[in-house]
Amino acid sequence: SGAQRELMAATVSDQSTEDVNWISVVLRAVGGSYGLLLLVGMLKKVGWWPIVTYTMISWTLLSLRLLFAGAAPFSVVAAWASELVRYIALLQTTVVVVVWWLVIVPLILFVEKCPAKRKAFWKWNWSFGLINVHCLNLPVAAVDFLSSPRALTGMDCWIVGAVTLAYMLFYTLVLDRRGIFLYFMFTPRTHWCCVVYVAALVLMAGSLWAWVWISGCGFTW
């Protein structure tokens, strides 16, 4: 709607070079560059497959959000890009951390009974790369968002919905059909998959509401 476009245009126009917060610019530029360098290093070390995971897609979106936001005072295009990925980057980062620590890790530890394998998994879980993409990313996303909050708009919801649907289709129609079971609870081959999908959508909606409530920036439709 017109109100949504005006809000985003106003947010973009506020990010001008007349009053640049250089600390914010440098921190976001460093954070975004670090994120992409970590991604490149991971791909060189283990191959291409991490880039198709929800975790690394969220990591990439967060890195791009930081880079775009850092460049926003100097480029209208970067400012618009930073606003378009603002909520999807925040949401996916939140979902990754919550699902990993509250769902996947407990399930793996519950299912795996071998002490040696449980110890190996726990050691891997606390490795440098995983701590970055499953733990440290959420505080970074939170500081980025809360340092310059903006009301949630219908456009943000459309972007979140489109990206989420695209990944769900990619996972079920491409990865799962080829036997690549990255997230075993999301396979459509079980009778309870619909419950999992609904729970995932509820988590996403709840995460958006929570961030809007925490920031106090409200909704604009």
Contacts in CASP RR format, 6 or more apart in sequence:
PFRMAT RR
TARGET T0000
AUTHOR 0000-0000-0000
METHOD contacts of the structure
MODEL  1
SGAQRELMAATVSDQSTEDVNWISVVLRAVGGSYGLLLLVGMLKKVGWWP
IVTYTMISWTLLSLRLLFAGAAPFSVVAAWASELVRYIALLQTTVVVVVW
WLVIVPLILFVEKCPAKRKAFWKWNWSFGLINVHCLNLPVAAVDFLSSPR
ALTGMDCWIVGAVTLAYMLFYTLVLDRRGIFLYFMFTPRTHWCCVVYVAA
LVLMAGSLWAWVWISGCGFTW
1 154 0 8 1.000
1 221 0 8 1.000
3 220 0 8 1.000
3 221 0 8 1.000
4 153 0 8 1.000
4 154 0 8 1.000
4 155 0 8 1.000
4 220 0 8 1.000
4 221 0 8 1.000
5 155 0 8 1.000
7 150 0 8 1.000
7 151 0 8 1.000
7 153 0 8 1.000
7 220 0 8 1.000
8 80 0 8 1.000
8 83 0 8 1.000
8 150 0 8 1.000
8 153 0 8 1.000
8 155 0 8 1.000
11 79 0 8 1.000
11 83 0 8 1.000
11 150 0 8 1.000
12 72 0 8 1.000
12 76 0 8 1.000
12 79 0 8 1.000
12 80 0 8 1.000
12 83 0 8 1.000
15 72 0 8 1.000
15 73 0 8 1.000
15 79 0 8 1.000
16 73 0 8 1.000
17 73 0 8 1.000
17 74 0 8 1.000
20 73 0 8 1.000
24 69 0 8 1.000
24 70 0 8 1.000
24 147 0 8 1.000
24 148 0 8 1.000
25 70 0 8 1.000
25 73 0 8 1.000
28 66 0 8 1.000
28 67 0 8 1.000
28 69 0 8 1.000
28 70 0 8 1.000
28 144 0 8 1.000
29 66 0 8 1.000
29 67 0 8 1.000
29 70 0 8 1.000
29 71 0 8 1.000
31 63 0 8 1.000
31 66 0 8 1.000
31 140 0 8 1.000
32 62 0 8 1.000
32 63 0 8 1.000
32 64 0 8 1.000
32 66 0 8 1.000
32 67 0 8 1.000
33 63 0 8 1.000
33 67 0 8 1.000
34 63 0 8 1.000
35 59 0 8 1.000
35 62 0 8 1.000
35 63 0 8 1.000
35 66 0 8 1.000
35 132 0 8 1.000
36 60 0 8 1.000
36 63 0 8 1.000
36 67 0 8 1.000
38 59 0 8 1.000
38 129 0 8 1.000
38 132 0 8 1.000
38 133 0 8 1.000
39 50 0 8 1.000
39 51 0 8 1.000
39 56 0 8 1.000
39 59 0 8 1.000
39 60 0 8 1.000
39 63 0 8 1.000
42 50 0 8 1.000
42 56 0 8 1.000
42 129 0 8 1.000
43 50 0 8 1.000
43 51 0 8 1.000
49 180 0 8 1.000
50 56 0 8 1.000
51 57 0 8 1.000
51 60 0 8 1.000
52 170 0 8 1.000
52 175 0 8 1.000
52 180 0 8 1.000
52 182 0 8 1.000
53 182 0 8 1.000
54 92 0 8 1.000
54 95 0 8 1.000
54 96 0 8 1.000
54 167 0 8 1.000
54 171 0 8 1.000
54 182 0 8 1.000
54 183 0 8 1.000
55 96 0 8 1.000
55 100 0 8 1.000
55 133 0 8 1.000
55 134 0 8 1.000
56 133 0 8 1.000
57 92 0 8 1.000
57 167 0 8 1.000
58 89 0 8 1.000
58 92 0 8 1.000
58 93 0 8 1.000
58 95 0 8 1.000
58 96 0 8 1.000
58 137 0 8 1.000
59 93 0 8 1.000
59 132 0 8 1.000
59 133 0 8 1.000
59 137 0 8 1.000
61 85 0 8 1.000
61 88 0 8 1.000
61 89 0 8 1.000
61 92 0 8 1.000
61 93 0 8 1.000
62 89 0 8 1.000
62 90 0 8 1.000
62 92 0 8 1.000
62 93 0 8 1.000
62 137 0 8 1.000
62 140 0 8 1.000
62 141 0 8 1.000
62 144 0 8 1.000
64 81 0 8 1.000
64 85 0 8 1.000
64 89 0 8 1.000
65 82 0 8 1.000
65 85 0 8 1.000
65 86 0 8 1.000
65 89 0 8 1.000
65 90 0 8 1.000
65 141 0 8 1.000
65 144 0 8 1.000
66 140 0 8 1.000
66 144 0 8 1.000
67 78 0 8 1.000
68 78 0 8 1.000
68 79 0 8 1.000
68 81 0 8 1.000
68 82 0 8 1.000
68 85 0 8 1.000
69 78 0 8 1.000
69 82 0 8 1.000
69 144 0 8 1.000
69 148 0 8 1.000
70 78 0 8 1.000
70 82 0 8 1.000
71 78 0 8 1.000
71 79 0 8 1.000
71 82 0 8 1.000
72 78 0 8 1.000
72 79 0 8 1.000
72 82 0 8 1.000
73 79 0 8 1.000
83 150 0 8 1.000
84 155 0 8 1.000
84 159 0 8 1.000
85 159 0 8 1.000
86 145 0 8 1.000
86 150 0 8 1.000
86 156 0 8 1.000
87 152 0 8 1.000
87 156 0 8 1.000
87 159 0 8 1.000
87 160 0 8 1.000
87 208 0 8 1.000
87 211 0 8 1.000
88 156 0 8 1.000
88 159 0 8 1.000
88 160 0 8 1.000
88 163 0 8 1.000
89 141 0 8 1.000
90 141 0 8 1.000
90 142 0 8 1.000
90 144 0 8 1.000
90 145 0 8 1.000
90 211 0 8 1.000
91 160 0 8 1.000
91 204 0 8 1.000
91 207 0 8 1.000
91 208 0 8 1.000
91 211 0 8 1.000
92 163 0 8 1.000
93 137 0 8 1.000
93 138 0 8 1.000
93 141 0 8 1.000
94 138 0 8 1.000
94 141 0 8 1.000
94 207 0 8 1.000
94 211 0 8 1.000
95 200 0 8 1.000
95 203 0 8 1.000
95 204 0 8 1.000
95 207 0 8 1.000
96 133 0 8 1.000
96 134 0 8 1.000
96 137 0 8 1.000
97 134 0 8 1.000
97 135 0 8 1.000
97 137 0 8 1.000
97 138 0 8 1.000
98 203 0 8 1.000
98 207 0 8 1.000
99 200 0 8 1.000
99 203 0 8 1.000
100 134 0 8 1.000
101 134 0 8 1.000
101 135 0 8 1.000
103 185 0 8 1.000
104 183 0 8 1.000
104 185 0 8 1.000
105 125 0 8 1.000
107 185 0 8 1.000
108 121 0 8 1.000
109 118 0 8 1.000
109 121 0 8 1.000
109 122 0 8 1.000
112 118 0 8 1.000
112 121 0 8 1.000
124 130 0 8 1.000
125 134 0 8 1.000
145 211 0 8 1.000
145 215 0 8 1.000
146 214 0 8 1.000
146 215 0 8 1.000
149 215 0 8 1.000
149 216 0 8 1.000
149 217 0 8 1.000
150 217 0 8 1.000
151 212 0 8 1.000
151 217 0 8 1.000
151 218 0 8 1.000
151 219 0 8 1.000
151 220 0 8 1.000
152 208 0 8 1.000
152 212 0 8 1.000
152 217 0 8 1.000
152 218 0 8 1.000
152 219 0 8 1.000
152 220 0 8 1.000
153 219 0 8 1.000
153 220 0 8 1.000
153 221 0 8 1.000
154 220 0 8 1.000
154 221 0 8 1.000
157 208 0 8 1.000
160 204 0 8 1.000
160 208 0 8 1.000
164 204 0 8 1.000
168 197 0 8 1.000
171 182 0 8 1.000
171 183 0 8 1.000
171 186 0 8 1.000
172 186 0 8 1.000
172 188 0 8 1.000
175 181 0 8 1.000
175 182 0 8 1.000
176 187 0 8 1.000
176 188 0 8 1.000
176 189 0 8 1.000
181 187 0 8 1.000
185 196 0 8 1.000
186 193 0 8 1.000
186 196 0 8 1.000
186 197 0 8 1.000
186 200 0 8 1.000
187 193 0 8 1.000
212 218 0 8 1.000
212 219 0 8 1.000
END
